[in-house]
C-alpha cells in the first residue's frame, strides 16, 4: 500500500503534497507554495508575492508553508504582515494553509479569525494542551517522525480526533509507512482505515 505524505520536500515522492522552494517553478503534480518565515526578503517581498501568485494553479493544493518563527532573523512584525497577506491570498484562491510555527502557537491562533480556509499546523510535536487549544480553534494537526519515539506526543496522537490530523515526512529521511503503522497502533485501527481516513480528511480540506 502506498501512503499519502501530507507535507514533504522530496521531488521524487509523487503521492503527497510537495512543498516547493521559493522562486522555483511549479511541478506537474500536487504541491504547496508559500513564503516561509526564513525566506522573507524585505527588500524583495513584492517580487516574492508575485512569484507566489504566479505558481498558484490547479495542482497547488495549499498555500504554505508559511507562518511565524521566533528563531529567524525577520522581525515578528514583518513575519505577521507576510503571514496575513498569505492568509488573504488563500481566501482569494480558496486554498488551505499549511503553517510553520516555532514558539508562536498562540499568536498563530490569533490569526485564525482572518482565515476563511482550513489551517493545518505541520510537523506538530508540542504538548497536549497546545494541541487541545489548536483543535478548539478548528486547526488540523499534521504529525511527523517525532511520533515514532516521543511518548508524550504518542499520547497526544491517541486523543486527536480522526478527522483532524494528517501524517508527513517533512525533511526527514524515513519511510512514512512506519509512521502510518505506529499511528494505526496508537489509534487501534487498521492501516487501511487510517489511510482512508487521511484521504477523507484531505477531501474535506479540498472541498471545504
C-alpha positions as CSV (number, residue, x, y, z in Angstrom):
1,X,0.0,0.0,0.0
2,X,1.3,3.5,-0.8
3,X,0.6,6.1,1.9
4,X,-0.2,9.7,1.4
5,X,2.6,12.1,2.6
6,X,0.8,15.4,3.6
7,X,3.9,17.6,3.6
8,X,7.3,16.7,2.1
9,X,10.3,18.3,0.4
10,X,11.3,15.3,-1.9
11,X,10.5,15.8,-5.5
12,X,10.7,12.0,-6.2
13,X,7.7,11.4,-3.9
14,X,4.7,11.8,-6.1
15,X,2.0,10.6,-3.6
16,X,1.6,13.5,-1.3
17,X,2.0,17.3,-1.2
18,X,5.4,18.5,-2.3
19,X,6.4,21.8,-0.7
20,X,8.2,23.8,-3.5
21,X,11.2,26.1,-2.7
22,X,10.6,29.8,-3.1
23,X,11.0,31.2,-6.6
24,X,11.1,27.8,-8.2
25,X,8.8,26.6,-11.0
26,X,5.6,24.6,-10.2
27,X,5.7,20.9,-10.8
28,X,3.0,18.9,-12.7
29,X,1.8,17.1,-9.5
30,X,0.3,18.1,-6.2
31,X,2.3,20.8,-4.3
32,X,2.1,23.6,-1.9
33,X,3.7,27.0,-2.3
34,X,4.3,29.8,0.2
35,X,6.8,32.3,1.7
36,X,8.4,30.6,4.7
37,X,9.5,32.9,7.6
38,X,13.1,32.1,7.0
39,X,12.9,33.1,3.3
40,X,11.3,36.5,3.8
41,X,13.4,39.1,1.9
42,X,12.1,42.5,3.0
43,X,13.8,44.3,0.0
44,X,12.3,41.8,-2.4
45,X,9.0,40.9,-0.8
46,X,6.8,42.2,-3.6
47,X,8.6,40.0,-6.1
48,X,8.2,37.1,-3.7
49,X,4.5,37.7,-3.7
50,X,4.4,38.0,-7.5
51,X,6.2,34.6,-7.7
52,X,3.7,33.1,-5.2
53,X,0.7,34.3,-7.2
54,X,2.2,33.0,-10.4
55,X,2.5,29.4,-9.2
56,X,-1.0,29.1,-7.7
57,X,-2.6,26.7,-10.1
58,X,-4.9,23.6,-10.1
59,X,-2.1,21.5,-8.8
60,X,-1.3,23.9,-6.0
61,X,-3.2,22.2,-3.1
62,X,-2.3,24.7,-0.4
63,X,-0.6,28.0,0.5
64,X,2.4,27.3,2.6
65,X,4.3,26.5,4.4
66,X,4.0,29.9,5.9
67,X,3.6,31.2,9.5
68,X,5.7,32.6,12.4
69,X,9.1,31.5,13.7
70,X,10.8,33.1,16.7
71,X,14.2,31.8,15.7
72,X,14.6,33.5,12.3
73,X,16.1,36.9,11.5
74,X,13.0,38.7,10.2
75,X,11.1,40.9,12.7
76,X,7.9,39.5,14.1
77,X,6.0,42.5,12.7
78,X,7.3,41.7,9.2
79,X,6.5,38.0,9.6
80,X,3.0,38.8,10.8
81,X,2.4,41.1,7.8
82,X,3.6,38.4,5.3
83,X,1.6,35.7,7.0
84,X,-1.6,37.8,6.9
85,X,-1.1,38.5,3.2
86,X,-0.8,34.8,2.5
87,X,-4.0,34.1,4.5
88,X,-5.7,36.7,2.4
89,X,-4.4,35.0,-0.8
90,X,-5.6,31.7,0.5
91,X,-9.0,33.2,0.9
92,X,-9.0,34.7,-2.6
93,X,-7.9,31.4,-4.2
94,X,-9.8,29.0,-1.9
95,X,-6.7,27.1,-0.8
96,X,-6.0,25.6,2.6
97,X,-3.0,26.9,4.6
98,X,-0.1,24.8,5.7
99,X,1.5,26.5,8.7
100,X,5.1,26.5,10.0
101,X,5.2,27.6,13.7
102,X,8.1,27.8,16.1
103,X,7.2,29.1,19.6
104,X,4.4,31.3,18.4
105,X,1.3,29.0,18.6
106,X,-0.9,31.4,20.4
107,X,0.0,34.2,18.0
108,X,-0.9,31.8,15.2
109,X,-4.3,31.1,16.9
110,X,-4.9,34.9,17.0
111,X,-4.7,34.9,13.1
112,X,-7.4,32.2,12.8
113,X,-10.2,34.8,12.6
114,X,-8.8,36.2,9.4
115,X,-8.9,32.9,7.5
116,X,-11.9,31.5,5.7
117,X,-9.9,28.4,4.8
118,X,-8.8,25.3,6.7
119,X,-5.5,25.8,8.5
120,X,-3.1,22.9,9.2
121,X,-0.1,23.1,11.6
122,X,2.6,20.9,10.0
123,X,5.1,18.9,12.0
124,X,3.3,19.3,15.3
125,X,5.3,18.0,18.2
126,X,4.3,20.1,21.2
127,X,2.4,19.5,24.5
128,X,-1.1,18.1,24.6
129,X,-2.5,21.4,25.9
130,X,-1.3,23.3,22.8
131,X,-2.9,20.6,20.7
132,X,-6.2,21.0,22.6
133,X,-6.1,24.8,22.1
134,X,-5.4,24.5,18.4
135,X,-8.2,22.0,18.0
136,X,-10.6,24.2,19.9
137,X,-9.8,26.9,17.2
138,X,-10.5,24.5,14.4
139,X,-6.9,23.8,13.3
140,X,-5.8,20.5,11.8
141,X,-2.6,18.9,13.0
142,X,0.0,17.1,10.9
143,X,2.4,14.7,12.6
144,X,5.8,13.6,11.5
145,X,8.8,11.4,12.6
146,X,8.7,12.5,16.3
147,X,5.6,10.3,16.8
148,X,7.9,7.2,16.3
149,X,9.8,7.9,19.5
150,X,8.2,10.7,21.6
151,X,6.0,9.1,24.2
152,X,4.2,12.3,25.2
153,X,3.4,13.0,21.6
154,X,2.1,9.4,21.1
155,X,-0.3,10.1,24.0
156,X,-1.5,13.2,22.2
157,X,-2.0,11.4,18.9
158,X,-4.2,8.9,20.7
159,X,-6.6,11.7,21.7
160,X,-6.7,13.6,18.4
161,X,-10.0,13.2,16.6
162,X,-9.6,11.0,13.5
163,X,-11.0,13.8,11.2
164,X,-8.4,16.4,12.4
165,X,-5.0,15.1,11.5
166,X,-2.5,14.2,8.8
167,X,0.8,12.4,8.6
168,X,4.0,13.7,6.9
169,X,7.8,13.1,6.4
170,X,8.7,16.8,6.1
171,X,12.5,17.0,5.6
172,X,13.2,13.7,7.5
173,X,14.5,10.7,5.7
174,X,12.4,7.8,6.8
175,X,9.6,5.5,5.4
176,X,6.2,7.1,6.0
177,X,4.8,3.5,6.2
178,X,6.5,3.2,9.6
179,X,4.6,6.3,10.8
180,X,1.3,5.0,9.5
181,X,1.9,1.7,11.2
182,X,2.7,3.4,14.6
183,X,-0.4,5.7,14.4
184,X,-2.7,2.8,13.4
185,X,-1.4,1.0,16.6
186,X,-1.9,4.1,18.7
187,X,-5.4,4.7,17.4
188,X,-6.4,1.0,17.4
189,X,-7.5,0.9,13.8
190,X,-6.3,-0.9,10.7
191,X,-3.8,0.7,8.3
192,X,-6.5,0.6,5.6
193,X,-8.9,2.5,7.8
194,X,-6.2,5.0,8.8
195,X,-5.2,5.7,5.2
196,X,-8.8,6.1,4.0
197,X,-9.4,8.5,6.9
198,X,-6.4,10.6,5.9
199,X,-7.7,10.7,2.3
200,X,-11.2,11.7,3.6
201,X,-9.6,14.5,5.6
202,X,-7.8,15.6,2.5
203,X,-11.0,15.7,0.6
204,X,-12.6,17.8,3.3
205,X,-9.8,20.3,3.0
206,X,-10.2,20.5,-0.7
207,X,-13.9,20.8,-0.8
208,X,-14.3,22.9,2.4
